[in-house]
């Protein structure tokens, strides 16, 4: 059963995000788990590696 109170609102619980060109990458808010609990930090734990077009490189 899904706990709707702790679903990541950025990725809606899927763990994946997509940019405007439909490139998919792991959610940077929940770290790809799809869950975001009270007290969790929305900031990534490490720097995000991007290319010259600011696409996330996973």
N, CA, C and O atoms as a GROMACS GRO file, in nm:
protein
  232
    1UNK      N    1   0.083  -0.119   0.000
    1UNK     CA    2   0.000   0.000   0.000
    1UNK      C    3   0.087   0.125   0.000
    1UNK      O    4   0.187   0.130   0.072
    2UNK      N    5   0.052   0.223  -0.078
    2UNK     CA    6   0.129   0.345  -0.093
    2UNK      C    7   0.088   0.445   0.014
    2UNK      O    8  -0.031   0.470   0.034
    3UNK      N    9   0.186   0.504   0.081
    3UNK     CA   10   0.161   0.609   0.179
    3UNK      C   11   0.160   0.742   0.106
    3UNK      O   12   0.267   0.798   0.079
    4UNK      N   13   0.043   0.794   0.075
    4UNK     CA   14   0.031   0.915  -0.007
    4UNK      C   15   0.084   1.040   0.062
    4UNK      O   16   0.110   1.140  -0.006
    5UNK      N   17   0.099   1.038   0.193
    5UNK     CA   18   0.150   1.156   0.262
    5UNK      C   19   0.300   1.175   0.240
    5UNK      O   20   0.349   1.287   0.251
    6UNK      N   21   0.372   1.068   0.209
    6UNK     CA   22   0.517   1.076   0.194
    6UNK      C   23   0.563   1.059   0.050
    6UNK      O   24   0.680   1.032   0.026
    7UNK      N   25   0.474   1.075  -0.046
    7UNK     CA   26   0.510   1.066  -0.187
    7UNK      C   27   0.580   1.196  -0.228
    7UNK      O   28   0.534   1.305  -0.195
    8UNK      N   29   0.690   1.183  -0.299
    8UNK     CA   30   0.764   1.300  -0.347
    8UNK      C   31   0.675   1.377  -0.445
    8UNK      O   32   0.626   1.321  -0.543
    9UNK      N   33   0.656   1.504  -0.418
    9UNK     CA   34   0.570   1.586  -0.503
    9UNK      C   35   0.640   1.627  -0.633
    9UNK      O   36   0.572   1.660  -0.731
   10UNK      N   37   0.772   1.624  -0.636
   10UNK     CA   38   0.844   1.661  -0.758
   10UNK      C   39   0.827   1.556  -0.866
   10UNK      O   40   0.805   1.591  -0.982
   11UNK      N   41   0.836   1.428  -0.830
   11UNK     CA   42   0.827   1.321  -0.930
   11UNK      C   43   0.698   1.242  -0.919
   11UNK      O   44   0.677   1.147  -0.994
   12UNK      N   45   0.611   1.280  -0.825
   12UNK     CA   46   0.482   1.214  -0.802
   12UNK      C   47   0.499   1.066  -0.769
   12UNK      O   48   0.414   0.984  -0.805
   13UNK      N   49   0.609   1.033  -0.701
   13UNK     CA   50   0.630   0.896  -0.655
   13UNK      C   51   0.694   0.802  -0.755
   13UNK      O   52   0.716   0.685  -0.724
   14UNK      N   53   0.725   0.851  -0.875
   14UNK     CA   54   0.784   0.763  -0.976
   14UNK      C   55   0.935   0.748  -0.960
   14UNK      O   56   0.992   0.648  -1.002
   15UNK      N   57   0.999   0.848  -0.899
   15UNK     CA   58   1.144   0.846  -0.885
   15UNK      C   59   1.216   0.899  -1.008
   15UNK      O   60   1.339   0.906  -1.009
   16UNK      N   61   1.141   0.938  -1.111
   16UNK     CA   62   1.202   0.987  -1.235
   16UNK      C   63   1.143   1.123  -1.270
   16UNK      O   64   1.025   1.150  -1.245
   17UNK      N   65   1.227   1.209  -1.329
   17UNK     CA   66   1.184   1.338  -1.382
   17UNK      C   67   1.220   1.342  -1.529
   17UNK      O   68   1.301   1.263  -1.576
   18UNK      N   69   1.160   1.434  -1.603
   18UNK     CA   70   1.191   1.452  -1.745
   18UNK      C   71   1.201   1.600  -1.775
   18UNK      O   72   1.125   1.681  -1.720
   19UNK      N   73   1.295   1.636  -1.863
   19UNK     CA   74   1.306   1.776  -1.902
   19UNK      C   75   1.215   1.805  -2.020
   19UNK      O   76   1.138   1.719  -2.062
   20UNK      N   77   1.224   1.926  -2.075
   20UNK     CA   78   1.135   1.965  -2.184
   20UNK      C   79   1.162   1.889  -2.314
   20UNK      O   80   1.079   1.891  -2.404
   21UNK      N   81   1.278   1.823  -2.325
   21UNK     CA   82   1.307   1.741  -2.443
   21UNK      C   83   1.280   1.593  -2.417
   21UNK      O   84   1.319   1.507  -2.496
   22UNK      N   85   1.214   1.564  -2.305
   22UNK     CA   86   1.176   1.429  -2.263
   22UNK      C   87   1.295   1.339  -2.226
   22UNK      O   88   1.283   1.217  -2.229
   23UNK      N   89   1.411   1.400  -2.192
   23UNK     CA   90   1.521   1.323  -2.137
   23UNK      C   91   1.483   1.289  -1.993
   23UNK      O   92   1.448   1.378  -1.916
   24UNK      N   93   1.489   1.163  -1.957
   24UNK     CA   94   1.450   1.122  -1.822
   24UNK      C   95   1.573   1.102  -1.735
   24UNK      O   96   1.677   1.056  -1.782
   25UNK      N   97   1.559   1.137  -1.607
   25UNK     CA   98   1.667   1.121  -1.512
   25UNK      C   99   1.609   1.098  -1.373
   25UNK      O  100   1.492   1.124  -1.348
   26UNK      N  101   1.695   1.048  -1.284
   26UNK     CA  102   1.652   1.018  -1.146
   26UNK      C  103   1.615   1.148  -1.075
   26UNK      O  104   1.683   1.249  -1.090
   27UNK      N  105   1.508   1.145  -0.999
   27UNK     CA  106   1.460   1.263  -0.927
   27UNK      C  107   1.568   1.314  -0.833
   27UNK      O  108   1.623   1.237  -0.754
   28UNK      N  109   1.600   1.443  -0.841
   28UNK     CA  110   1.702   1.502  -0.756
   28UNK      C  111   1.650   1.540  -0.618
   28UNK      O  112   1.729   1.570  -0.529
   29UNK      N  113   1.519   1.540  -0.599
   29UNK     CA  114   1.462   1.576  -0.470
   29UNK      C  115   1.460   1.455  -0.377
   29UNK      O  116   1.506   1.463  -0.263
   30UNK      N  117   1.406   1.343  -0.425
   30UNK     CA  118   1.396   1.223  -0.340
   30UNK      C  119   1.508   1.123  -0.364
   30UNK      O  120   1.517   1.022  -0.295
   31UNK      N  121   1.594   1.150  -0.460
   31UNK     CA  122   1.703   1.060  -0.491
   31UNK      C  123   1.661   0.937  -0.569
   31UNK      O  124   1.737   0.840  -0.577
   32UNK      N  125   1.541   0.939  -0.625
   32UNK     CA  126   1.493   0.828  -0.706
   32UNK      C  127   1.409   0.728  -0.630
   32UNK      O  128   1.363   0.630  -0.689
   33UNK      N  129   1.387   0.750  -0.502
   33UNK     CA  130   1.308   0.656  -0.422
   33UNK      C  131   1.158   0.677  -0.438
   33UNK      O  132   1.080   0.584  -0.418
   34UNK      N  133   1.117   0.799  -0.473
   34UNK     CA  134   0.975   0.830  -0.485
   34UNK      C  135   0.911   0.871  -0.354
   34UNK      O  136   0.793   0.905  -0.351
   35UNK      N  137   0.988   0.868  -0.245
   35UNK     CA  138   0.937   0.905  -0.113
   35UNK      C  139   1.013   1.026  -0.060
   35UNK      O  140   1.134   1.037  -0.077
   36UNK      N  141   0.941   1.115   0.004
   36UNK     CA  142   1.001   1.232   0.068
   36UNK      C  143   0.937   1.247   0.205
   36UNK      O  144   0.818   1.276   0.215
   37UNK      N  145   1.016   1.227   0.310
   37UNK     CA  146   0.966   1.227   0.446
   37UNK      C  147   0.991   1.362   0.514
   37UNK      O  148   1.085   1.432   0.477
   38UNK      N  149   0.908   1.398   0.611
   38UNK     CA  150   0.931   1.522   0.686
   38UNK      C  151   1.071   1.522   0.745
   38UNK      O  152   1.114   1.424   0.805
   39UNK      N  153   1.140   1.632   0.729
   39UNK     CA  154   1.277   1.643   0.779
   39UNK      C  155   1.383   1.612   0.675
   39UNK      O  156   1.500   1.645   0.694
   40UNK      N  157   1.344   1.549   0.564
   40UNK     CA  158   1.439   1.524   0.454
   40UNK      C  159   1.476   1.656   0.389
   40UNK      O  160   1.395   1.749   0.382
   41UNK      N  161   1.599   1.664   0.340
   41UNK     CA  162   1.644   1.784   0.270
   41UNK      C  163   1.616   1.770   0.121
   41UNK      O  164   1.650   1.668   0.062
   42UNK      N  165   1.554   1.871   0.057
   42UNK     CA  166   1.530   1.864  -0.086
   42UNK      C  167   1.656   1.889  -0.169
   42UNK      O  168   1.656   1.869  -0.291
   43UNK      N  169   1.763   1.932  -0.104
   43UNK     CA  170   1.889   1.959  -0.174
   43UNK      C  171   1.962   1.827  -0.198
   43UNK      O  172   1.964   1.741  -0.111
   44UNK      N  173   2.023   1.810  -0.316
   44UNK     CA  174   2.099   1.689  -0.343
   44UNK      C  175   2.221   1.681  -0.251
   44UNK      O  176   2.276   1.784  -0.213
   45UNK      N  177   2.262   1.559  -0.216
   45UNK     CA  178   2.374   1.540  -0.125
   45UNK      C  179   2.509   1.569  -0.190
   45UNK      O  180   2.608   1.594  -0.120
   46UNK      N  181   2.514   1.565  -0.322
   46UNK     CA  182   2.639   1.595  -0.394
   46UNK      C  183   2.608   1.682  -0.515
   46UNK      O  184   2.492   1.703  -0.550
   47UNK      N  185   2.713   1.732  -0.578
   47UNK     CA  186   2.695   1.816  -0.697
   47UNK      C  187   2.634   1.735  -0.811
   47UNK      O  188   2.660   1.616  -0.825
   48UNK      N  189   2.552   1.802  -0.892
   48UNK     CA  190   2.488   1.736  -1.005
   48UNK      C  191   2.573   1.759  -1.130
   48UNK      O  192   2.605   1.873  -1.163
   49UNK      N  193   2.609   1.652  -1.197
   49UNK     CA  194   2.690   1.659  -1.318
   49UNK      C  195   2.598   1.686  -1.438
   49UNK      O  196   2.507   1.607  -1.465
   50UNK      N  197   2.622   1.797  -1.510
   50UNK     CA  198   2.540   1.833  -1.625
   50UNK      C  199   2.628   1.852  -1.748
   50UNK      O  200   2.749   1.874  -1.737
   51UNK      N  201   2.566   1.843  -1.867
   51UNK     CA  202   2.640   1.869  -1.991
   51UNK      C  203   2.626   2.016  -2.029
   51UNK      O  204   2.570   2.095  -1.952
   52UNK      N  205   2.675   2.053  -2.146
   52UNK     CA  206   2.673   2.194  -2.189
   52UNK      C  207   2.532   2.249  -2.210
   52UNK      O  208   2.514   2.370  -2.215
   53UNK      N  209   2.432   2.161  -2.222
   53UNK     CA  210   2.293   2.203  -2.236
   53UNK      C  211   2.216   2.194  -2.104
   53UNK      O  212   2.094   2.202  -2.102
   54UNK      N  213   2.289   2.177  -1.992
   54UNK     CA  214   2.232   2.164  -1.858
   54UNK      C  215   2.144   2.042  -1.843
   54UNK      O  216   2.051   2.043  -1.762
   55UNK      N  217   2.172   1.936  -1.918
   55UNK     CA  218   2.102   1.809  -1.900
   55UNK      C  219   2.179   1.730  -1.795
   55UNK      O  220   2.302   1.726  -1.798
   56UNK      N  221   2.107   1.669  -1.704
   56UNK     CA  222   2.169   1.592  -1.598
   56UNK      C  223   2.230   1.464  -1.655
   56UNK      O  224   2.164   1.392  -1.730
   57UNK      N  225   2.354   1.438  -1.619
   57UNK     CA  226   2.424   1.317  -1.662
   57UNK      C  227   2.422   1.217  -1.547
   57UNK      O  228   2.490   1.237  -1.447
   58UNK      N  229   2.345   1.111  -1.561
   58UNK     CA  230   2.340   1.006  -1.457
   58UNK      C  231   2.434   0.896  -1.491
   58UNK      O  232   2.445   0.798  -1.416
   0.00000   0.00000   0.00000
